[in-house]
């Protein structure tokens, strides 16, 4: 049985963030909190960009392959989202002038 989704009910599944971390366009909304929490989680993947072969072998031996891959893919997705958001905000600001 399906029930209607209510904004913000799944926020308890995410790591807590400061409401001030939400982007200006979503400040004070469940979307802003979710965006900030997911961005923080995704940024953990940035550290994998400069991993060398030794680091990769160590992570594989420790069983972090899927975990690290998820962080790396999430990081890439949020870099794309961030660039899109920046372009949209710049266009809105330019049109407002």
N, C-alpha and C positions, 0 to 999 in steps of 0.2 A: 504494500500500500504506500502510495506517495503522499507526502505532505508538502504544503507550500514552504519554500525556503524563505527564511527571514534574514535580512542583512545583519551580519555580525554574530550570528549564533555559533559559527565555527571558529571564531577568533581565539577561543580557548585552546585550540589545537596548535596554535603558533606560539613561538617564543614571545614573551611580553616585550613591548617597545614603548618608548616615550611618545606620547601623542605629538610632540613637537617634531618628531622625525618624519611625519607624514608630509607628502608634497603639498604645496599651497593649494593646488586645485582640489584636493580631497581632504583638507584639514577638518577635523571634527566629525568625520564620517567613518563607518566601518571599513570602507574601501581604503581610506588613507592609512588606517592602522594595518590592514592586511598588506598593502603595498609596502609599507616600511618594514614589516616583519619579513616578508618574502625577499625584499631587497637585501636586508641584512644577512639572511641565510644564503642567498645567491653569491654575495661578495666573498664568501669563504672559498669559492672556486677560483678567485683571482690568484691566490697563492700557488695554484697548480700550473699556472702559465709558464713559470720559470723553472719547473721541475726538470732535472736532468735524468739521464738513464739510471743512475744510482738511486735517486729518489723514487723513481717508478718501481724499481726492483724491490726496494724496502717496503713501499706501500702495498705491493702485490703480496709479499711475504706476510704482511700483517693483515691481509684480507680486506683491504680498503678499496678494492678496485671498483665495485659498483657504487659504493658510497661516494668516492671521489669523482666518478664519472657523472653522477647526478649533480654534484656541486658545480662541476665544470660546465655542464649543459645549462644549468640554471643561471650561471654567471653569464654565459653567452646570450641567453634569452633576455636577461635584464639589461645587458649592454644595448641590445637592439631596442628594447622598450625605452630606455633612457634617451637614446638618440632620437627616437620618434617623438617622445614627450618634449624634448628640447626644441625640435623643429616646429612642433605645433604651438608651443608657448611663444617662440620667437615670431611666428607668423601672426598670432593673435596680438602680440605687443606691437608689431609693425602696423597692423590694420587699425589699431586703436589710435595711432598717431595722426 
